[in-house]
Amino acid sequence: MDLTAGGARVASVARSERTGLVPAGTVLAGSVISLIGLTWDIQWHGDVGPDTFFTLPHLFLYSGSAISGLASLMVVLMTTAARRAGRPVDARVGGRAINVFGRVFAAPAGYLVTGAGAAMFLLYGLWDQWWHGLYGFDAVIDSPPHIGLLLSITLSIIGTVMVFAAAREHRWGTAGVVGSLGVLIAFSTVTVLGLQQIDADPVDVVSVGIALLSVLLVSAGAGFWGRPGGAVRVAAALAVIQAITWWFSPWAAEAYASAVGLPMRDYIDGVPAMPAMMPMALLPIAAVLEAVYLLSRRGWSAGRVSVLAGGIGGLLIGATMPIQNVLVYGGSLDWPVVFGTAAAGAVSGLLGGFAGWRFGGMLRLLAPAKGENTHA
């Protein structure tokens, strides 16, 4: 047995890898299942029509949140039991433990956020069931209970990012941050649909919201990674998600409709609704941001570089989203909308770059510094 400090640290890291990977992978699996359910449900609304509360896409949404919530609850209970028994609690497993309700529970930060999102989802799910009971079906995605459900799942995915960030000493920790940030970008493209009620012609407000959140989360990946490649990795994760859901969404809607004996609408265009909202040009745009980040090596402050990169990213996403919509859905290009959305995207990108870089830095702080005592 190695009793040196180095040997003890190696043993501690190995132990945290064994104990942290399973619950972290479980909450990520729950987030992915929820994303699958959402892409499926949105395609169903467009290709088949209104739905009831108990449909297969809905069950995917609910089960994904339940999986994340139950995994978080188990970690909280195990952490609480360990602290009460005087056993050490590894801060690499979900982050440092936070006291909840005084000292009744001890919850790792990441799992606390994930579990809170799942609990909120349960409450909004009850509201959604009441909504279905009152009106019988949903005709639109952006109904009040749906917006609450989407925000709840978003909170759970943010907690998932935090869980993996706390384990950044492990390869699966950094990979999980990249993957969960990609899931978060994909999910956020639907959340911004709540902005479509705002009339700001010639600006496409939904595209501006997508630009803001995409820049923020790609910048968070760059800030967390701390070296070249973070932004591109997050954008690549979104590209993989977009490619898979582009095939899956129309196929799942048609297969499920056939299974339950419902007809497809006559005028469907076959375009995957949710994947078509994801910015297709994000990967090359992220490469441009990586080039801008290199300015920090020439004496520029990281804060100024992140703002500049965010503005450029917002400009490019804002300009390309109207073009993407024309390429996907057809029609003629409205240049005033392109220029207006690009300008508004640049302004929102300044904020996204600033906040995202700092969010990435905060994620790094969730993990104990090397040489620090990782038990509390």
C-alpha positions in Angstrom: 0.0 0.0 0.0 1.3 3.4 -1.0 1.1 5.8 2.0 2.7 8.7 0.3 0.7 11.9 -0.5 1.0 11.1 -4.2 -0.2 7.6 -3.7 -3.1 8.7 -1.5 -4.1 11.3 -4.2 -4.0 8.7 -7.0 -6.2 6.4 -4.9 -8.6 9.2 -4.1 -8.9 10.2 -7.8 -9.5 6.5 -8.8 -12.2 6.2 -6.1 -14.0 9.4 -7.2 -14.0 8.0 -10.8 -15.7 4.8 -9.7 -18.3 6.5 -7.5 -18.9 9.6 -9.7 -19.3 8.1 -13.2 -22.5 6.1 -12.7 -24.7 8.9 -11.3 -23.2 11.5 -13.6 -23.9 9.2 -16.6 -27.4 8.6 -15.3 -28.4 12.3 -15.1 -26.9 12.8 -18.6 -28.9 9.9 -19.9 -32.0 11.5 -18.4 -31.3 14.8 -20.2 -30.7 13.0 -23.5 -34.0 11.1 -23.1 -35.8 14.3 -22.4 -34.2 15.9 -25.6 -35.3 12.9 -27.6 -38.9 13.3 -26.3 -38.9 17.0 -27.1 -37.7 16.6 -30.7 -40.3 13.8 -31.2 -43.1 15.8 -29.6 -42.5 18.9 -31.6 -42.4 16.9 -34.8 -45.6 15.2 -33.8 -47.4 18.6 -33.3 -46.4 19.6 -36.8 -46.9 16.4 -38.8 -49.8 14.8 -36.9 -51.5 17.4 -34.8 -52.7 18.0 -31.3 -51.9 15.4 -28.6 -53.1 14.2 -25.3 -51.2 14.0 -22.0 -50.2 10.3 -22.3 -48.4 10.0 -25.5 -45.1 8.2 -26.1 -43.1 11.5 -26.8 -44.5 12.9 -23.5 -43.5 9.8 -21.6 -40.0 10.2 -22.9 -40.0 13.8 -21.6 -41.3 12.8 -18.2 -39.2 9.7 -17.8 -36.0 11.6 -18.7 -36.7 14.1 -16.0 -37.6 11.4 -13.5 -34.4 9.5 -14.2 -32.3 12.7 -13.6 -34.3 13.5 -10.5 -34.1 10.1 -8.9 -30.4 9.8 -9.6 -29.9 13.2 -7.9 -32.0 12.2 -5.0 -30.0 9.0 -4.4 -26.7 11.0 -4.5 -28.1 13.5 -2.0 -29.3 10.8 0.4 -26.0 9.0 0.1 -24.0 12.2 0.7 -26.2 13.1 3.7 -25.7 9.6 5.2 -22.0 9.8 4.7 -21.7 13.2 6.4 -23.8 12.1 9.3 -21.7 9.0 9.8 -18.5 11.1 9.7 -17.3 9.6 6.4 -15.5 11.9 3.9 -17.5 13.4 1.1 -15.6 13.7 -2.2 -16.1 17.1 -3.8 -15.3 15.7 -7.2 -18.6 13.8 -7.1 -21.1 16.5 -8.1 -19.3 19.4 -6.4 -18.9 20.5 -2.8 -21.8 19.5 -0.6 -24.3 22.3 0.4 -26.5 22.2 3.4 -30.2 22.1 2.6 -32.9 23.0 5.2 -30.2 23.8 7.7 -28.2 20.6 8.1 -31.0 18.2 7.3 -29.5 17.3 3.9 -26.1 17.6 2.3 -26.4 18.0 -1.4 -23.5 18.2 -4.0 -24.0 21.5 -5.9 -24.6 19.9 -9.3 -27.0 17.3 -8.1 -28.9 19.9 -6.0 -29.5 22.0 -9.2 -30.5 18.9 -11.2 -32.8 17.7 -8.5 -34.4 21.1 -8.1 -35.1 21.2 -11.9 -36.7 17.7 -11.7 -38.9 18.7 -8.8 -40.1 21.8 -10.7 -40.8 19.6 -13.6 -43.1 17.5 -11.5 -45.1 20.6 -10.4 -45.4 21.9 -14.0 -46.3 18.4 -15.1 -49.3 18.4 -12.8 -50.2 21.8 -14.3 -49.9 20.3 -17.8 -52.1 17.4 -16.9 -54.7 19.9 -15.6 -54.3 21.9 -18.8 -55.0 18.7 -20.8 -58.0 17.9 -18.6 -59.4 21.4 -19.1 -58.8 21.7 -22.9 -58.4 18.1 -23.9 -55.3 18.5 -26.0 -52.4 20.8 -26.8 -52.5 22.8 -30.1 -49.2 24.7 -29.6 -45.8 24.0 -28.1 -45.5 27.3 -26.3 -48.4 26.9 -23.9 -47.9 28.2 -20.3 -47.3 24.8 -18.7 -45.0 23.8 -21.5 -42.8 26.8 -21.0 -42.5 25.9 -17.4 -41.7 22.3 -18.2 -39.0 23.4 -20.7 -37.4 25.8 -18.2 -37.4 23.0 -15.6 -35.6 20.6 -17.9 -33.2 23.4 -18.8 -32.3 23.8 -15.1 -31.7 20.0 -14.8 -29.4 20.1 -17.8 -27.5 23.0 -16.2 -27.1 20.9 -13.1 -25.8 18.0 -15.3 -23.1 20.4 -16.7 -22.1 21.2 -13.2 -21.9 17.5 -12.2 -19.4 16.8 -14.9 -17.5 20.0 -14.4 -16.8 18.9 -10.8 -15.1 15.8 -12.2 -12.9 17.6 -14.7 -9.8 15.7 -13.5 -11.3 12.7 -15.3 -11.6 12.4 -19.1 -15.3 11.5 -18.8 -15.8 14.7 -16.8 -14.5 17.1 -19.5 -16.3 15.0 -22.2 -19.5 15.2 -20.2 -19.3 19.0 -19.9 -18.9 19.2 -23.7 -21.8 16.8 -24.4 -24.2 18.3 -21.9 -23.5 21.8 -23.2 -24.4 20.6 -26.6 -27.6 19.1 -25.3 -28.3 22.4 -23.5 -27.9 24.4 -26.8 -30.2 22.0 -28.6 -32.8 22.3 -25.9 -32.6 26.1 -25.7 -33.6 26.5 -29.3 -37.2 25.5 -28.3 -37.2 27.6 -25.1 -36.7 30.8 -27.2 -39.9 30.1 -29.0 -41.5 32.1 -26.2 -40.0 35.2 -27.9 -42.0 34.8 -31.1 -44.8 36.9 -29.6 -42.5 39.9 -29.8 -42.9 41.9 -33.0 -39.6 43.7 -33.8 -39.6 43.8 -37.6 -37.2 43.5 -39.4 -35.5 41.6 -36.7 -36.1 37.8 -36.3 -36.4 37.8 -32.5 -36.3 34.0 -32.2 -33.0 33.9 -34.2 -31.5 36.6 -31.9 -32.4 34.5 -28.9 -30.8 31.4 -30.5 -27.7 33.6 -31.2 -27.5 34.8 -27.6 -27.8 31.3 -26.0 -25.5 29.6 -28.6 -22.8 32.2 -28.1 -23.2 32.0 -24.3 -22.9 28.2 -24.1 -20.1 27.9 -26.7 -18.2 30.6 -24.8 -18.8 28.7 -21.6 -17.2 25.6 -23.2 -14.2 27.8 -24.1 -13.9 29.3 -20.7 -14.2 25.9 -19.0 -11.6 24.2 -21.3 -9.1 27.0 -20.6 -7.2 26.3 -23.8 -7.9 26.2 -27.6 -10.6 23.8 -28.7 -13.4 24.2 -26.1 -15.7 26.2 -28.3 -15.3 23.9 -31.3 -15.9 20.8 -29.1 -19.2 22.1 -27.9 -20.3 23.1 -31.4 -19.3 19.7 -32.7 -21.4 18.1 -30.0 -24.4 20.1 -31.2 -23.6 19.1 -34.8 -23.8 15.4 -33.8 -27.1 16.0 -32.0 -28.5 17.9 -35.0 -27.5 15.1 -37.4 -29.1 12.4 -35.3 -32.3 14.2 -34.6 -32.6 15.3 -38.2 -33.2 11.7 -39.1 -34.9 10.6 -36.0 -37.7 13.2 -35.6 -39.7 12.7 -38.8 -39.2 8.9 -38.7 -40.4 8.7 -35.1 -43.5 10.8 -35.7 -44.5 8.8 -38.7 -43.8 5.4 -37.1 -45.7 6.3 -34.0 -48.7 7.7 -35.9 -48.8 4.5 -37.9 -48.7 2.4 -34.8 -51.6 4.2 -33.1 -53.6 4.5 -36.4 -53.5 8.2 -36.9 -53.0 9.9 -40.3 -50.2 12.2 -41.2 -51.2 15.7 -42.3 -51.4 16.2 -46.1 -49.3 19.3 -46.2 -46.2 18.3 -44.2 -42.9 19.2 -45.8 -40.8 16.6 -44.1 -38.5 19.1 -42.5 -37.4 18.1 -39.0 -38.9 21.0 -37.0 -36.6 21.2 -33.9 -33.2 20.2 -35.6 -34.0 22.9 -38.3 -33.9 25.5 -35.5 -30.4 24.6 -34.4 -27.7 26.8 -35.9 -26.1 24.8 -38.7 -23.2 27.2 -39.1 -22.2 27.0 -35.4 -19.2 24.8 -36.0 -17.3 27.1 -38.4 -18.4 30.1 -36.3 -16.9 28.4 -33.2 -13.7 28.0 -35.2 -13.7 31.8 -35.8 -14.3 32.4 -32.1 -11.3 30.2 -31.3 -9.1 32.4 -33.5 -10.4 35.5 -31.7 -9.6 33.9 -28.3 -5.9 33.6 -29.4 -5.7 37.4 -29.0 -5.5 36.8 -25.3 -2.1 35.4 -25.9 -1.0 38.7 -27.4 -1.6 40.7 -24.2 -5.4 41.3 -24.6 -7.4 40.7 -21.4 -9.5 37.6 -21.4 -12.6 39.7 -20.6 -12.2 41.9 -23.6 -11.5 39.0 -25.9 -14.6 37.1 -24.7 -16.8 40.2 -25.4 -15.3 40.7 -28.8 -15.6 37.0 -29.7 -19.2 37.0 -28.4 -20.1 40.0 -30.6 -18.6 38.4 -33.7 -20.3 35.1 -32.9 -23.7 36.7 -32.4 -23.3 38.7 -35.6 -22.5 35.6 -37.6 -25.3 33.5 -36.1 -27.8 36.3 -36.5 -26.9 36.7 -40.1 -26.9 33.0 -41.0 -30.1 32.0 -39.3 -32.5 33.8 -41.7 -30.4 32.3 -44.6 -30.7 28.9 -43.0 -34.5 29.2 -42.8 -34.7 30.0 -46.5 -32.5 27.1 -47.4 -34.5 24.7 -45.3 -38.0 25.9 -45.9 -37.7 27.7 -49.2 -38.8 31.2 -50.2 -37.0 34.4 -50.9 -34.3 36.0 -48.8 -35.4 39.2 -47.0 -32.1 41.1 -46.7 -33.5 43.7 -44.2 -34.3 40.8 -41.9 -30.7 39.4 -42.4 -29.1 42.7 -41.6 -31.5 43.6 -38.7 -31.1 40.1 -37.1 -27.3 40.2 -37.6 -27.1 43.6 -35.8 -29.3 42.5 -33.0 -27.4 39.2 -32.7 -24.1 41.1 -32.4 -25.4 43.1 -29.5 -26.8 40.1 -27.8 -23.6 38.2 -28.5 -21.6 40.8 -26.6 -23.5 39.9 -23.5 -23.4 36.1 -24.3 -19.7 36.2 -24.8 -19.1 38.1 -21.5 -21.4 35.9 -19.4 -20.5 32.6 -21.1 -16.7 33.0 -20.5 -17.4 33.7 -16.9 -19.8 30.9 -16.6 -17.1 28.6 -17.9 -14.7 29.9 -15.3 -17.3 29.2 -12.6 -17.6 25.7 -13.8 -13.9 25.2 -13.4 -14.2 26.3 -9.7 -16.6 23.4 -9.0 -13.7 21.0 -9.1 -11.1 21.0 -6.3 -7.8 22.5 -7.2 -4.9 20.0 -7.6 -3.4 19.3 -4.3 -6.4 20.6 -2.4 -8.2 18.4 0.1 -11.1 17.0 -1.8 -13.1 15.7 1.1 -15.5 17.6 3.3 
